[in-house]
Structure formats: C-alpha cells, structure tokens
Amino acid sequence: MGWPEDWDKPGEHNIELCKQFSKNVYEINRFRLLYRFFQPGAAGEGAEKVPLVLYLHGADAVGKDNELPIGMHDIGTMFARESWQKEHPCFILAPQYGPSQYWSQETMKTAVMTLVEETIEEHPEIDSHRLYIYGYSAGGVGTFRMLKEFPGRFRAALAICGATGDEDMERLRDVPIYMLHAEDDEIVRVSYGSAIYGKVHLGSRDIWERYQRLFPKLKYKELPAGYMKKTYGVNAHCSWVEASDENKPEYREWLFAQ
C-alpha cells in the first residue's frame, strides 16, 4: 500500500534510539516471531524492579526486516528516550508481524504472550505486575484484542487510533485504557455507523459513548478535525505523533502512573 504524502516520518534522533534495541527471533511451535528488545541501562542487580512495555506496530510496519516497527515512526522508541529512561526505566518488547499475518491470529497472540512471559522470567529486574501495552492503528486494534484475550494480565493500555469488535467487551471493564483518536481519521474511523462484514465495529468514540459509565477506568481524548494537519502537518490518521511528542508527556505519564 502506498502511504499518503503527509504520512508521518521519524525524527533524526530515532536512528540512534533504534540502535539501542537488540534484533531477535523467537521460535515457538515452528512459528518465527521477529522482535526488537530494549533493556534499560539502569536496571541491574539490586536495582528496583521496572516495568515491561509491549509495543504493537501498525500495518505500515508489516514486514520481515525486524526494523520497521521501531524505525517507521518515533512512537516505537518513545519509551527508550534518555529523558524518559532517566525518570522511568523500563524494558520494551517490539514484535513484528509479516505479510498475511495479524495481531489477532492465534499463533501470533500465543507467540507474543509466551515471549512476554519468558522475557519476564529471564529478567528478574522486571516487575511482573507492571506489564503495559500500547499500539497504533492495527496495533491499536491488536491492543484491544490482547486485553480481551489475556484479561487481567496488563496493568494499563494506550490504544491509539484503534478499533475493536463488540465481543468480550466486559473483559475490559477493570483495565485502565487511554484511547487517542483524531476526529477526521479516514483510515480507522472514530465511529462506525453500521456492521462491517456482518460484525459490529467500534471506533474509539463508539467505545467511549457506550462504555464510559460502565468502565470507570476508561479514558478518551478525541483530537478535533484539522488538528493533526495544523499542528504537525501530517495525515489525520497519524495521531500517534501526538502521543509520541516529547513535549506532551501526558499519555506516557498516564500509562506509567497506573
């Protein structure tokens, strides 16, 4: 797929941040999962336990190169910045899915979560009770799917320009979830007025309107039409630029405060 001319691109500093992630392949039951792994320099023997962050990329970072998930945009490396690590050291897992794959596939979900649990076991510096998840676009969809599939496992989630079906929504009731979406997003809409392929599809606004009173830990910010273009000069779908803006730590601070 060709991306619009106003698609987001990473900043120059992202190249150096990407170098801090090790390149890995995880194999389970003949399934190969490519992923990048970041380890905080401050996490050592005797150090206070720190969180593990699971990052799910969007459809524009699909591939077999193991580089696009963190190199495509600044959103994949925002927790690896020195300024953040100095105050909030954490581990980061950034898996990648390939062509004809999706975060919702059984083999993919199993591989990702098995990798997460094995990573926690291998690194005693990780606080197993502070597992965070975030993703944008297809990764936002994947974030909801993982929360439903493994209820109670994630401490909190940041779902950026995501969507989900209306099944198993009760599993999200007690999870702190911050949804971020641009009103004029035409790729993943904030609201879907009808069923798609016979299934109910919920955009971020749909979720908020239906469940804000039922899910006390749900949070939503909708960026007004024209905001992404005016503020950042990018396509309205690229609301992850707002989330990764170094001068707007509210999204990152909220996630780690849970």
N, C-alpha and C positions, 0 to 999 in steps of 0.2 A: 504494500500500500504506500502511495506517495503522501507525505505529510505536507500540510499547508505551509506556505512561505513564512507565516507568522508563528510557526511551531517553536517551542522553547528549545534553547541550546544551553549547554553547561558553561559556567564561567571558567576562566583560565586556571583558577586555583583548583578546580576539580581534578585536573590531571595529577597533581601531587597527592591529593587525597586518595585517588584510586590506587596509587602505588602502595598505599598502606594496607590494602586488602590482599590477602593471600588468595591464590587461584586454586580451586579444588574440584574434585569429582567425588560424589558419594554414590555408591552402588548398593542396591538392595533388591534381591529377587530379580536379577538381570535388568533392573531399571537403573539408568545412569542419570543422576541429578547434578548438573553443573551449579557451582555456587562460589561466592566470594565470602571471605571471613575476615572480620576486623577484630583485633584484640587490643584493648586499651593498655597503654604503657604503664599506667599507674596501678593496674591490677596485678599484684604479685603475692608472694607468700606472706601471710599475715595481714594483708590488706582487707579492708571492709568489702563485703560481698557487693557486687554491682549487677545491674540488670542485663538481660539479653534482649536485643531488639530484632524482630523478624521483619524484613522488608520485602514486599511483593511488588514487582515492577508492572508496568502497563504493556499493552500489546505492541507498542513501538519498540520495545526492548527484547522482543522474542528472538531467539537465535541459538546458535551453537558455539558462540565465541567466548562466553563467560565474561564479557566485558561491558556490553550494552547496559545491563541493569544499573550499574553504578556510574557508567560513563555517559549515558544518554542525557541526563539532567542532574542538577545539583541535589534533587530530592533524595537520591540514593546514598549520598555521602554526608548529609547534613548533620548526622549524629557523630560523625568522625572528625568534625572540625575541632581544631585545638581549643578554641574558646569554649565549646560545649564540653569536650572531654575533660577540661581542667576543672569544671564545676560538676559535671555529671558523667564520670567514666562509665562506659558500657561496652559490651560485646555486640557485634552486628552480624547477622546472617543474611546474605542476599542471594537466594537461589534464582535460577533462570529456567524457564520452560522453553522448549523448542517448537518448531513448526508442527501444527496439528495437535498441539497439547494445550491444556488449560489448567488453571489452579484448581478447578472443581473436579478434575478426574481423580478417581480413587487411587490409582498408582501414585499420582503426584502428591495428593494430600498425605498419603501414608509415608511417602519418602521424605517429605518436608518435615512432618512432625517427628518421625523417627530420628532424622538428623538433628532436630532441635533437642530432643531428649538425650541423645548420645553426646551432643556438644555440652550440655549441662553436666552430664556425668563426668566427662573428661576434664572439665574445668571447674574445680571446687570454688573458684573465685566468683562464679555466677550465682546470683540469688535466684533459686528456682521458683520463688514466689513472685518474682518481678519479671515476667515474660510479657513484653509489649509487641504489638503488631501494627503495621501501617502499610498502606499501599495506595496507588493512584490508578484511576481508570480501571483496566482489567484487574489490577492489583487491589483496587478498592472493592470490586466485586469479590475478588478472592478473599479479602479480609473478612467480609461478611460470611462467606462460605466457611472459612476456617473457624470463626467464632461459633457458628452453628454446629459444625462437625465436632468440635472439641470444647463443649461448654464448660466454663469454669477454669480452663487452663490459662487463659490470657488475663493479665491484670487490667489492661486497658487497650483501646484501639483508636487509631486515627484513620478514617476512611475518606479518601479524597476523590471527588467526582466518581463515586461508586454507585452501585445499584444492587438489588437483590430480589429474589422471588419472595412471595408471601408465606412460603412454607417454613415451619420451625421457628417462627419469629419469637416465640416465648422463650427460646434459649438465649435471647439477647437481653432479657429483662434486667438482669443484675450486672451487666457489663458496662463500665464507663466507655462510651463511644462518642467521639467527636467527629461529626460529619462536616466536610467543607465542600462547597459546590458553587459554581458560577451560574447565575440565573439564565444566562444566554448560551450555555453549553449546548451545542447541537450534536455532539458525538455521544455523550452519555447525558441524557436529559435529567433535569431536576425532578420532573414529574412525567409519568406515563398515564395517559387517559384511558387506555384500553389494554386488553391482554395481548401478549406477543407470543405467537406460536401456541396459542391456547393456554398460556400461563400468565398469571398476574405478575407484572413487573413493577417494582417500586424504586423510584429515584429517591434521592436524599430528602427532598421536600415531602414526598409521599410518606416516607418513613416517619419523618418528624410530625406531620399532621395526624397520622394515625396513632402513633405510639408515645408522643411526648408526655401524656398524662399517665400512661401505663408503665413507662420505663423511666424511672426517676433519674437515672444516670446518663440519659441520652442528651447530647448537646449538638446544636446545629448552627452553622453560620453560612448564610447564602450571600455571595458577592453579587452586587447589583449589575444589571446589564451594562456592558461597556466598561466595567471596572478593570478587567484584565488587560484590555487593549489600551485603555487610557493610562493605567498605572505602570504596566510592564511592556506594552507593545506586542503582546502575544495573543494567540488564539484563546477564546473563552474557555476551551476545554482544559487549558493548562493551569488550572487552579493550584496545582502542586507548586507553582512558582511562588505563590503567596505563602504556602506552608513552609517552604524552604528559605524564604527571605531571611537573611541573617539579622536584619533589623526588626523582625517581627517574631520574637521567640514564644509568643503566647501559645502556639499549637504544641511546640516541643515541651514547654514548661508544663502545660496542662497534662500531657501524656505521662511525664515522669512524676507528676505530683500525685498520681493515683496509686 
